[in-house]
Amino acid sequence: MRISFLILLISSLTSFSQEDKKVLFFQTDWGRTISWDAFCERTKASGYDGVETWFPTSEKDQKELKDALQKHGLLVGFLNGTDKSLPFEESLRIYSKNFTKLLAWKPAYINCHTGSDFFTFEQNRAFIKAANDISKEEGIPNYHETHRGRFSFNLPDTETYLAEIPDLKLNLDISHWMVVHESLLQKQDRRLQEVIARTHHIHARVGHPEGPQVNDPEAPEWERAVERHLDIWENIIRNKWKTDSVFTITTEFGPADYMPTLPYTRQPVSDQWKANTFIMQRLKERLNIE
């Protein structure tokens, strides 16, 4: 029994060291205040492989984004979301229709803010099915983000959807669950195993028991939270590397006011770009990749 375990361990470690195992990092454009060209230039210079964004609403912005992606050799991942302000049927129609324009760009993936915590199970399942059917038909990966306010706002409810929907693939943003469950989920490792197995993309932001984003991931007081997130992310990536050579991650520390700010001035207490590149570097160090 011990010999067999050692053989499996050695085999596993060998497969992880192969050069074809990759992580593609995407930078969020959340809070972007500069042109698409300047943003993509900085994104490329910082070591990213792509950007993640909502589809631009104007034709001018669409052209500028496409030109910038081509100029700087970057991939794109798009977001699509359920409009919770609309009645269920209308929201589902628009959500489904949005995929047409997203798919035309042949994105690396589509990340969905799916459903609502106020919708029924069957209503949320309709959104998941619509996205998954389109993904299968077009061959573009489609992931459903764990997110407050959505069907996946907590661990127990997400477990129910995973059990009932075999083709449900997650984008795990576990920072949301840290604050929802007011813990770093230290005692939930067993329950996280199915979540880890069904995660195909990560939003890498560090949360804590009282909020979805620490003020500065480099600050020593947050090292425990950072390490907990890194442990979970590394587990997910190494698990996926057993069957897939490429894994995608979006670093997603947000701007003010998601980033804590000083009173009166609303000045962010740390640098969003620096926080995101710091997390990318920590992940690269963990995974021993350049």
RARAMO-V281974 format. One record per residue. N is the residue number from 1. RES is the residue in one letter. SS is DSSP state (H for helix, E for strand, L for the rest). D_CENTER is the distance of its C-alpha to the mean C-alpha in Angstrom with 1 decimal. Layout:
n->N res->RES ss->SS d_center->D_CENTER
n->N res->RES ss->SS d_center->D_CENTER
This chain:
n->1 res->M ss->L d_center->38.2
n->2 res->R ss->H d_center->37.4
n->3 res->I ss->H d_center->38.0
n->4 res->S ss->H d_center->35.7
n->5 res->F ss->H d_center->32.9
n->6 res->L ss->H d_center->33.5
n->7 res->I ss->H d_center->33.5
n->8 res->L ss->H d_center->30.1
n->9 res->L ss->H d_center->28.8
n->10 res->I ss->H d_center->30.3
n->11 res->S ss->H d_center->29.1
n->12 res->S ss->H d_center->25.5
n->13 res->L ss->H d_center->25.7
n->14 res->T ss->H d_center->27.4
n->15 res->S ss->H d_center->24.7
n->16 res->F ss->H d_center->22.0
n->17 res->S ss->L d_center->24.3
n->18 res->Q ss->L d_center->24.6
n->19 res->E ss->L d_center->23.9
n->20 res->D ss->L d_center->22.1
n->21 res->K ss->L d_center->19.0
n->22 res->K ss->E d_center->16.4
n->23 res->V ss->E d_center->12.9
n->24 res->L ss->E d_center->12.0
n->25 res->F ss->E d_center->10.3
n->26 res->F ss->E d_center->9.3
n->27 res->Q ss->E d_center->10.4
n->28 res->T ss->E d_center->9.7
n->29 res->D ss->L d_center->13.1
n->30 res->W ss->L d_center->12.9
n->31 res->G ss->L d_center->16.4
n->32 res->R ss->L d_center->17.8
n->33 res->T ss->L d_center->21.6
n->34 res->I ss->L d_center->22.8
n->35 res->S ss->L d_center->23.5
n->36 res->W ss->H d_center->21.1
n->37 res->D ss->H d_center->23.4
n->38 res->A ss->H d_center->23.3
n->39 res->F ss->H d_center->19.5
n->40 res->C ss->H d_center->19.0
n->41 res->E ss->H d_center->21.9
n->42 res->R ss->H d_center->20.5
n->43 res->T ss->H d_center->17.0
n->44 res->K ss->H d_center->19.0
n->45 res->A ss->H d_center->21.3
n->46 res->S ss->L d_center->18.7
n->47 res->G ss->L d_center->17.7
n->48 res->Y ss->L d_center->14.6
n->49 res->D ss->L d_center->14.6
n->50 res->G ss->E d_center->13.0
n->51 res->V ss->E d_center->11.8
n->52 res->E ss->E d_center->9.4
n->53 res->T ss->E d_center->11.6
n->54 res->W ss->E d_center->13.4
n->55 res->F ss->L d_center->16.4
n->56 res->P ss->L d_center->19.3
n->57 res->T ss->L d_center->22.1
n->58 res->S ss->L d_center->25.1
n->59 res->E ss->H d_center->26.4
n->60 res->K ss->H d_center->27.1
n->61 res->D ss->H d_center->23.5
n->62 res->Q ss->H d_center->22.5
n->63 res->K ss->H d_center->25.1
n->64 res->E ss->H d_center->24.3
n->65 res->L ss->H d_center->20.6
n->66 res->K ss->H d_center->21.8
n->67 res->D ss->H d_center->24.5
n->68 res->A ss->H d_center->22.4
n->69 res->L ss->H d_center->19.9
n->70 res->Q ss->H d_center->23.1
n->71 res->K ss->H d_center->24.9
n->72 res->H ss->H d_center->22.4
n->73 res->G ss->L d_center->21.2
n->74 res->L ss->L d_center->17.5
n->75 res->L ss->E d_center->15.1
n->76 res->V ss->E d_center->13.2
n->77 res->G ss->E d_center->10.2
n->78 res->F ss->E d_center->11.1
n->79 res->L ss->E d_center->10.1
n->80 res->N ss->E d_center->12.8
n->81 res->G ss->E d_center->13.8
n->82 res->T ss->L d_center->16.7
n->83 res->D ss->L d_center->19.3
n->84 res->K ss->L d_center->20.5
n->85 res->S ss->L d_center->23.6
n->86 res->L ss->L d_center->25.1
n->87 res->P ss->L d_center->26.9
n->88 res->F ss->H d_center->25.1
n->89 res->E ss->H d_center->26.8
n->90 res->E ss->H d_center->26.4
n->91 res->S ss->H d_center->22.7
n->92 res->L ss->H d_center->22.2
n->93 res->R ss->H d_center->24.3
n->94 res->I ss->H d_center->22.5
n->95 res->Y ss->H d_center->19.0
n->96 res->S ss->H d_center->20.5
n->97 res->K ss->H d_center->22.4
n->98 res->N ss->H d_center->19.5
n->99 res->F ss->H d_center->18.2
n->100 res->T ss->H d_center->21.5
n->101 res->K ss->H d_center->21.0
n->102 res->L ss->H d_center->17.4
n->103 res->L ss->H d_center->18.6
n->104 res->A ss->L d_center->21.5
n->105 res->W ss->L d_center->19.6
n->106 res->K ss->L d_center->18.4
n->107 res->P ss->L d_center->14.7
n->108 res->A ss->L d_center->12.8
n->109 res->Y ss->E d_center->10.6
n->110 res->I ss->E d_center->10.2
n->111 res->N ss->E d_center->7.4
n->112 res->C ss->E d_center->9.7
n->113 res->H ss->E d_center->10.6
n->114 res->T ss->L d_center->13.2
n->115 res->G ss->L d_center->16.6
n->116 res->S ss->L d_center->18.0
n->117 res->D ss->L d_center->19.1
n->118 res->F ss->L d_center->22.5
n->119 res->F ss->L d_center->22.6
n->120 res->T ss->L d_center->24.3
n->121 res->F ss->H d_center->22.8
n->122 res->E ss->H d_center->24.4
n->123 res->Q ss->H d_center->23.2
n->124 res->N ss->H d_center->19.5
n->125 res->R ss->H d_center->20.3
n->126 res->A ss->H d_center->21.7
n->127 res->F ss->H d_center->18.5
n->128 res->I ss->H d_center->16.7
n->129 res->K ss->H d_center->19.7
n->130 res->A ss->H d_center->20.0
n->131 res->A ss->H d_center->16.5
n->132 res->N ss->H d_center->17.1
n->133 res->D ss->H d_center->20.7
n->134 res->I ss->H d_center->19.8
n->135 res->S ss->H d_center->17.2
n->136 res->K ss->H d_center->20.1
n->137 res->E ss->H d_center->22.6
n->138 res->E ss->H d_center->21.0
n->139 res->G ss->L d_center->19.3
n->140 res->I ss->L d_center->15.9
n->141 res->P ss->L d_center->12.9
n->142 res->N ss->E d_center->11.5
n->143 res->Y ss->E d_center->8.7
n->144 res->H ss->E d_center->9.0
n->145 res->E ss->E d_center->6.6
n->146 res->T ss->L d_center->8.5
n->147 res->H ss->L d_center->10.0
n->148 res->R ss->L d_center->13.5
n->149 res->G ss->L d_center->15.9
n->150 res->R ss->L d_center->14.4
n->151 res->F ss->L d_center->15.7
n->152 res->S ss->L d_center->13.2
n->153 res->F ss->L d_center->14.1
n->154 res->N ss->L d_center->15.6
n->155 res->L ss->H d_center->16.1
n->156 res->P ss->H d_center->19.5
n->157 res->D ss->H d_center->18.8
n->158 res->T ss->H d_center->15.7
n->159 res->E ss->H d_center->18.1
n->160 res->T ss->H d_center->20.6
n->161 res->Y ss->H d_center->18.4
n->162 res->L ss->H d_center->17.5
n->163 res->A ss->H d_center->21.2
n->164 res->E ss->H d_center->22.3
n->165 res->I ss->L d_center->19.9
n->166 res->P ss->L d_center->20.0
n->167 res->D ss->L d_center->17.8
n->168 res->L ss->L d_center->14.9
n->169 res->K ss->L d_center->11.7
n->170 res->L ss->E d_center->8.6
n->171 res->N ss->E d_center->4.9
n->172 res->L ss->E d_center->5.7
n->173 res->D ss->L d_center->5.6
n->174 res->I ss->L d_center->9.1
n->175 res->S ss->H d_center->10.4
n->176 res->H ss->H d_center->11.4
n->177 res->W ss->H d_center->13.4
n->178 res->M ss->H d_center->15.1
n->179 res->V ss->H d_center->16.7
n->180 res->V ss->H d_center->17.4
n->181 res->H ss->L d_center->19.1
n->182 res->E ss->L d_center->20.5
n->183 res->S ss->L d_center->20.0
n->184 res->L ss->L d_center->17.9
n->185 res->L ss->L d_center->18.4
n->186 res->Q ss->L d_center->20.8
n->187 res->K ss->L d_center->23.0
n->188 res->Q ss->L d_center->20.4
n->189 res->D ss->H d_center->19.7
n->190 res->R ss->H d_center->21.6
n->191 res->R ss->H d_center->19.8
n->192 res->L ss->H d_center->16.4
n->193 res->Q ss->H d_center->17.6
n->194 res->E ss->H d_center->17.0
n->195 res->V ss->H d_center->13.5
n->196 res->I ss->H d_center->13.0
n->197 res->A ss->H d_center->15.0
n->198 res->R ss->L d_center->13.0
n->199 res->T ss->E d_center->9.5
n->200 res->H ss->E d_center->8.9
n->201 res->H ss->E d_center->5.4
n->202 res->I ss->E d_center->3.6
n->203 res->H ss->E d_center->2.6
n->204 res->A ss->E d_center->6.3
n->205 res->R ss->L d_center->8.7
n->206 res->V ss->L d_center->11.9
n->207 res->G ss->L d_center->13.5
n->208 res->H ss->E d_center->17.0
n->209 res->P ss->L d_center->19.4
n->210 res->E ss->L d_center->20.4
n->211 res->G ss->E d_center->17.4
n->212 res->P ss->L d_center->13.6
n->213 res->Q ss->L d_center->14.1
n->214 res->V ss->L d_center->16.8
n->215 res->N ss->L d_center->19.1
n->216 res->D ss->L d_center->19.1
n->217 res->P ss->L d_center->17.3
n->218 res->E ss->L d_center->20.5
n->219 res->A ss->L d_center->22.8
n->220 res->P ss->H d_center->24.6
n->221 res->E ss->H d_center->24.4
n->222 res->W ss->H d_center->20.7
n->223 res->E ss->H d_center->21.0
n->224 res->R ss->H d_center->21.0
n->225 res->A ss->H d_center->17.7
n->226 res->V ss->H d_center->16.1
n->227 res->E ss->H d_center->17.7
n->228 res->R ss->H d_center->16.6
n->229 res->H ss->H d_center->12.9
n->230 res->L ss->H d_center->13.8
n->231 res->D ss->H d_center->15.8
n->232 res->I ss->H d_center->13.2
n->233 res->W ss->H d_center->10.7
n->234 res->E ss->H d_center->13.9
n->235 res->N ss->H d_center->15.1
n->236 res->I ss->H d_center->12.2
n->237 res->I ss->H d_center->12.5
n->238 res->R ss->H d_center->16.3
n->239 res->N ss->H d_center->16.5
n->240 res->K ss->H d_center->14.8
n->241 res->W ss->L d_center->17.1
n->242 res->K ss->L d_center->20.0
n->243 res->T ss->L d_center->19.5
n->244 res->D ss->L d_center->17.3
n->245 res->S ss->L d_center->18.0
n->246 res->V ss->E d_center->14.7
n->247 res->F ss->E d_center->11.1
n->248 res->T ss->E d_center->8.3
n->249 res->I ss->E d_center->6.0
n->250 res->T ss->E d_center->5.3
n->251 res->T ss->E d_center->7.5
n->252 res->E ss->L d_center->7.5
n->253 res->F ss->L d_center->11.0
n->254 res->G ss->L d_center->12.7
n->255 res->P ss->L d_center->16.4
n->256 res->A ss->L d_center->19.4
n->257 res->D ss->L d_center->19.7
n->258 res->Y ss->L d_center->16.3
n->259 res->M ss->L d_center->17.5
n->260 res->P ss->L d_center->20.7
n->261 res->T ss->E d_center->23.7
n->262 res->L ss->L d_center->27.5
n->263 res->P ss->L d_center->29.7
n->264 res->Y ss->L d_center->31.8
n->265 res->T ss->L d_center->30.3
n->266 res->R ss->L d_center->26.6
n->267 res->Q ss->L d_center->26.0
n->268 res->P ss->E d_center->22.7
n->269 res->V ss->L d_center->23.5
n->270 res->S ss->L d_center->21.5
n->271 res->D ss->L d_center->20.0
n->272 res->Q ss->H d_center->16.4
n->273 res->W ss->H d_center->16.4
n->274 res->K ss->H d_center->18.1
n->275 res->A ss->H d_center->15.6
n->276 res->N ss->H d_center->12.7
n->277 res->T ss->H d_center->15.0
n->278 res->F ss->H d_center->16.3
n->279 res->I ss->H d_center->13.1
n->280 res->M ss->H d_center->12.8
n->281 res->Q ss->H d_center->16.5
n->282 res->R ss->H d_center->16.4
n->283 res->L ss->H d_center->14.0
n->284 res->K ss->H d_center->16.4
n->285 res->E ss->H d_center->19.3
n->286 res->R ss->H d_center->18.1
n->287 res->L ss->H d_center->17.7
n->288 res->N ss->L d_center->20.8
n->289 res->I ss->L d_center->19.5
n->290 res->E ss->L d_center->20.6
